[in-house]
Amino acid sequence: MKALTIALVSLALTACSTPASTPAPQEAATSPEVIRVTGIPDENPTELQRRNAPLVNYLSASLGRPVTYVPVTDYGAAVQALAAGQVDFAWLGGFTHVQARNLSGAVPLTMRAIDREFQSVFIAHTGSGVTKVEDIKGKTMAFGSKSSTSGHLMPRHFLLQNFSIDPAKDLAGEPVFSGAHDATAKIVESGKVAAGALNKKVWDRLIAQGKVDTTRVKVIWTTPGYVDYVWTARKGISAELQEKFKQAFLALDNKEEEHRTVLALQDAARFVNASPADFNAIERVARSTGLLK
């Protein structure tokens, strides 16, 4: 039976609810009867539930056991849930994956092909006087979550490395953290801040759906590519289940109608293998910017 179980109550975890140095102990090589998955809340909860429902149904059928999607309150909660064994697999960004592997030995399994060359966009309010990234100096700016790869870590890195702009020193006050990519777009559109940075795929989807007013907000720069999102397994999951979970994604094929729905809602053409080495560059950036100690 294709079982879709959406948890009615989000995990009460937050990034600081469990000490990073003392994650709950986990058994080795477990294969749970009910598989619990989660993902970083990089967009509003209604949109995430819509996008994940067909995927959960597909995984349940492919793995031959119930799959439950467990919402979490923020990016840190997804990392802590994986470390504490409260979920088995998590859709993480590159930076949150690096946090999870340093905290609890989480294992990368599979990513979308686009995640090998992911990009962010810098956007600006049309009345702000910001027409290029250099103009952000001395202006107000919004990022997404503090733990977002495409909404904070990499935009911050590019500001420092490519434009010699330090968000800690060179903005008009502290940067605003909206918590999600779509929220960043709306804050910039409203004029509350002059500029912002977010996931390019989310920006493209907002434009296609007519959810942003392009007379009020525009793209001023698109970043170079970098590695980002990945499906990650907690350390205690058996190698056999890890492989089955990964193969379920690798088997997705646009020629099949059900698969097309899942892929489209995941903004994916196909999934590919992921390895720990894929995220070494992200870890170096996180350490160089001081966001990972």
C-alpha positions as CSV (number, residue, x, y, z in Angstrom):
1,M,0.0,0.0,0.0
2,K,1.3,3.4,-0.8
3,A,1.3,5.0,2.6
4,L,1.6,8.7,3.1
5,T,1.9,9.7,6.8
6,I,2.4,13.3,7.4
7,A,3.4,14.0,11.1
8,L,0.8,16.2,12.6
9,V,3.1,17.9,15.0
10,S,6.5,19.3,14.0
11,L,9.5,18.2,16.0
12,A,10.0,20.4,19.0
13,L,13.7,20.4,18.2
14,T,15.6,23.6,17.4
15,A,19.2,24.1,16.6
16,C,20.0,24.4,20.3
17,S,17.6,21.9,21.9
18,T,20.2,19.1,22.0
19,P,23.8,19.9,22.9
20,A,25.9,19.4,19.7
21,S,28.5,17.4,21.7
22,T,26.1,14.8,23.0
23,P,23.8,13.4,20.3
24,A,21.6,10.5,21.4
25,P,23.4,7.1,21.0
26,Q,22.4,5.0,17.9
27,E,22.4,1.4,17.2
28,A,24.6,0.1,14.4
29,A,23.0,-1.2,11.2
30,T,19.3,-0.6,11.9
31,S,16.6,-1.1,9.3
32,P,13.4,0.5,10.8
33,E,9.9,-0.9,9.9
34,V,8.6,2.7,9.4
35,I,11.1,5.0,7.6
36,R,11.1,8.6,8.8
37,V,12.3,11.3,6.5
38,T,12.6,15.0,6.8
39,G,14.0,18.0,5.0
40,I,15.3,21.5,5.8
41,P,12.4,24.0,5.8
42,D,13.8,26.2,3.0
43,E,10.3,27.3,1.9
44,N,6.9,27.8,3.5
45,P,5.4,24.6,5.1
46,T,2.4,24.4,2.8
47,E,4.7,24.4,-0.3
48,L,7.0,21.8,1.3
49,Q,4.1,19.4,2.1
50,R,2.7,19.8,-1.5
51,R,6.1,19.0,-3.0
52,N,6.9,16.0,-0.7
53,A,3.6,14.1,-0.7
54,P,4.1,12.3,-4.1
55,L,7.8,11.6,-3.1
56,V,6.7,10.0,0.1
57,N,4.2,7.8,-1.7
58,Y,6.8,6.8,-4.2
59,L,9.4,5.9,-1.6
60,S,6.8,3.8,0.4
61,A,6.1,1.8,-2.7
62,S,9.7,1.4,-3.7
63,L,11.0,0.4,-0.3
64,G,8.0,-1.8,0.6
65,R,7.3,-0.2,3.9
66,P,5.6,2.9,5.3
67,V,7.4,6.2,4.9
68,T,6.6,9.1,7.2
69,Y,7.5,12.7,6.5
70,V,8.4,14.5,9.7
71,P,8.3,18.3,9.5
72,V,11.0,20.2,11.5
73,T,11.0,23.7,12.8
74,D,14.2,25.0,11.3
75,Y,17.5,24.0,9.6
76,G,19.2,23.2,12.9
77,A,16.3,20.9,13.9
78,A,16.8,18.8,10.8
79,V,20.5,18.2,11.7
80,Q,19.6,17.5,15.3
81,A,16.8,15.1,14.4
82,L,19.2,13.1,12.2
83,A,21.8,13.0,15.0
84,A,19.3,12.0,17.6
85,G,17.9,9.2,15.5
86,Q,14.5,10.8,15.3
87,V,14.6,10.6,11.5
88,D,16.3,8.1,9.3
89,F,17.0,10.2,6.1
90,A,17.1,13.9,5.6
91,W,17.1,16.2,2.6
92,L,19.8,18.7,3.6
93,G,21.7,21.5,2.0
94,G,25.4,21.2,1.5
95,F,26.2,23.2,4.7
96,T,23.6,21.4,6.9
97,H,25.0,18.1,5.5
98,V,28.5,19.1,6.6
99,Q,27.1,20.0,10.0
100,A,25.4,16.6,10.2
101,R,28.5,14.6,9.3
102,N,30.6,16.5,11.8
103,L,28.0,16.1,14.5
104,S,27.0,12.5,14.0
105,G,28.7,10.9,11.0
106,A,25.8,11.3,8.6
107,V,26.3,9.7,5.2
108,P,25.5,11.4,1.8
109,L,23.6,9.1,-0.6
110,T,22.2,10.9,-3.7
111,M,21.6,14.4,-5.1
112,R,19.9,15.9,-8.1
113,A,22.2,16.4,-11.1
114,I,21.7,20.2,-10.7
115,D,23.1,20.0,-7.2
116,R,26.6,19.5,-8.6
117,E,26.5,23.0,-10.1
118,F,24.0,24.8,-7.9
119,Q,23.7,28.6,-8.0
120,S,22.3,31.5,-5.9
121,V,21.0,34.8,-7.2
122,F,21.5,38.3,-5.7
123,I,18.4,40.4,-6.0
124,A,17.7,44.1,-5.3
125,H,14.7,46.3,-4.9
126,T,14.3,48.4,-8.0
127,G,14.1,51.6,-5.9
128,S,17.1,50.9,-3.8
129,G,19.8,52.3,-6.1
130,V,21.4,48.8,-6.1
131,T,22.2,47.8,-9.7
132,K,25.2,45.6,-9.1
133,V,26.7,43.6,-6.2
134,E,29.2,46.3,-5.4
135,D,26.3,48.7,-4.6
136,I,25.3,46.5,-1.7
137,K,28.1,47.9,0.5
138,G,26.5,50.3,3.0
139,K,22.9,49.0,2.2
140,T,20.6,46.7,4.0
141,M,20.5,43.0,3.0
142,A,18.7,39.8,3.7
143,F,19.9,36.2,3.7
144,G,17.7,33.1,4.3
145,S,18.5,30.8,7.2
146,K,21.9,31.2,8.9
147,S,22.5,27.5,8.0
148,S,21.4,27.8,4.3
149,T,24.1,27.0,1.7
150,S,22.5,28.8,-1.2
151,G,20.8,31.5,1.0
152,H,23.7,32.4,3.2
153,L,27.0,30.5,3.2
154,M,27.8,30.7,-0.4
155,P,26.5,34.2,-1.0
156,R,28.4,35.4,2.0
157,H,31.5,33.6,0.6
158,F,31.1,35.3,-2.8
159,L,30.6,38.7,-1.2
160,L,33.9,38.3,0.6
161,Q,36.0,36.7,-2.1
162,N,34.6,38.3,-5.2
163,F,33.6,41.8,-4.0
164,S,35.5,42.3,-0.8
165,I,32.2,43.0,1.1
166,D,32.1,41.7,4.6
167,P,28.5,41.3,5.7
168,A,29.6,41.7,9.3
169,K,31.1,45.1,8.7
170,D,30.1,46.6,5.4
171,L,26.3,46.7,5.5
172,A,23.9,49.2,7.0
173,G,23.4,47.3,10.2
174,E,23.3,43.5,10.7
175,P,22.0,41.4,7.9
176,V,18.4,40.2,8.1
177,F,17.8,36.4,8.2
178,S,14.4,35.7,6.7
179,G,14.5,31.9,7.4
180,A,13.6,30.8,3.9
181,H,14.3,31.6,0.2
182,D,10.8,32.7,-0.7
183,A,10.7,34.9,2.4
184,T,13.9,36.6,1.3
185,A,12.3,37.4,-2.1
186,K,9.3,39.0,-0.5
187,I,11.3,41.1,2.0
188,V,13.3,42.6,-0.9
189,E,10.2,43.1,-2.9
190,S,8.6,45.0,0.0
191,G,11.5,47.4,0.2
192,K,12.3,46.5,3.8
193,V,15.8,45.7,2.7
194,A,17.7,46.9,-0.4
195,A,19.1,43.5,-1.5
196,G,19.1,39.8,-0.8
197,A,20.4,36.4,-1.8
198,L,18.6,33.2,-2.4
199,N,18.5,29.8,-4.2
200,K,18.2,30.3,-7.9
201,K,15.8,27.4,-8.4
202,V,13.3,29.0,-5.9
203,W,13.7,32.4,-7.6
204,D,13.0,30.9,-11.0
205,R,9.9,29.1,-9.7
206,L,8.6,32.2,-8.0
207,I,9.0,34.1,-11.3
208,A,7.3,31.3,-13.3
209,Q,4.4,31.2,-10.8
210,G,4.0,35.0,-10.8
211,K,4.7,35.2,-7.1
212,V,7.1,38.2,-7.2
213,D,6.6,41.6,-8.8
214,T,9.5,42.1,-11.2
215,T,8.8,45.8,-11.4
216,R,9.9,45.9,-7.7
217,V,12.6,43.4,-7.5
218,K,15.3,42.2,-10.0
219,V,18.3,39.9,-10.2
220,I,21.6,41.7,-10.2
221,W,24.0,38.8,-10.2
222,T,24.1,35.0,-10.5
223,T,26.8,33.1,-8.6
224,P,29.2,30.5,-10.0
225,G,28.2,26.9,-9.4
226,Y,28.8,24.9,-6.2
227,V,27.7,21.6,-4.6
228,D,24.5,21.8,-2.6
229,Y,21.5,19.6,-1.7
230,V,21.8,15.9,-0.9
231,W,19.7,13.1,0.6
232,T,21.6,12.1,3.8
233,A,21.3,8.9,6.0
234,R,21.8,8.9,9.7
235,K,24.9,6.9,10.8
236,G,22.9,4.0,12.2
237,I,21.0,3.0,9.1
238,S,22.1,-0.3,7.6
239,A,24.1,-0.3,4.4
240,E,21.4,-2.4,2.7
241,L,18.7,0.2,3.5
242,Q,21.0,3.0,2.5
243,E,21.5,1.4,-0.9
244,K,17.8,0.7,-1.4
245,F,16.9,4.3,-0.6
246,K,19.6,5.6,-3.0
247,Q,18.5,3.3,-5.8
248,A,14.9,4.5,-5.4
249,F,16.1,7.9,-6.4
250,L,18.5,6.7,-9.1
251,A,15.6,4.8,-10.7
252,L,13.4,7.9,-11.2
253,D,12.9,8.2,-14.9
254,N,11.1,11.1,-16.7
255,K,9.6,8.6,-19.2
256,E,7.3,7.3,-16.5
257,E,4.3,9.5,-15.5
258,E,4.5,8.9,-11.7
259,H,8.3,9.6,-11.8
260,R,7.8,12.8,-13.8
261,T,5.5,14.1,-11.1
262,V,8.1,13.3,-8.4
263,L,11.0,14.7,-10.3
264,A,9.1,17.9,-11.3
265,L,8.1,18.6,-7.7
266,Q,11.8,18.1,-6.6
267,D,13.0,20.5,-9.4
268,A,15.0,17.6,-10.8
269,A,15.7,16.0,-14.2
270,R,17.4,13.1,-12.5
271,F,19.3,12.0,-9.4
272,V,23.0,11.0,-9.2
273,N,25.3,9.4,-6.7
274,A,26.8,11.5,-3.9
275,S,30.0,10.9,-1.9
276,P,31.6,12.5,1.1
277,A,34.3,14.1,-1.0
278,D,31.6,16.1,-2.9
279,F,31.2,18.2,0.3
280,N,34.8,18.9,1.2
281,A,34.8,22.3,-0.6
282,I,31.6,23.3,1.2
283,E,33.3,22.4,4.6
284,R,36.4,24.5,3.7
285,V,34.2,27.5,2.9
286,A,32.1,27.1,6.0
287,R,35.3,27.0,8.1
288,S,36.9,29.9,6.3
289,T,33.8,32.1,6.8
290,G,33.7,31.2,10.5
291,L,30.2,29.6,10.2
292,L,31.6,26.1,11.1
293,K,34.0,25.9,14.0
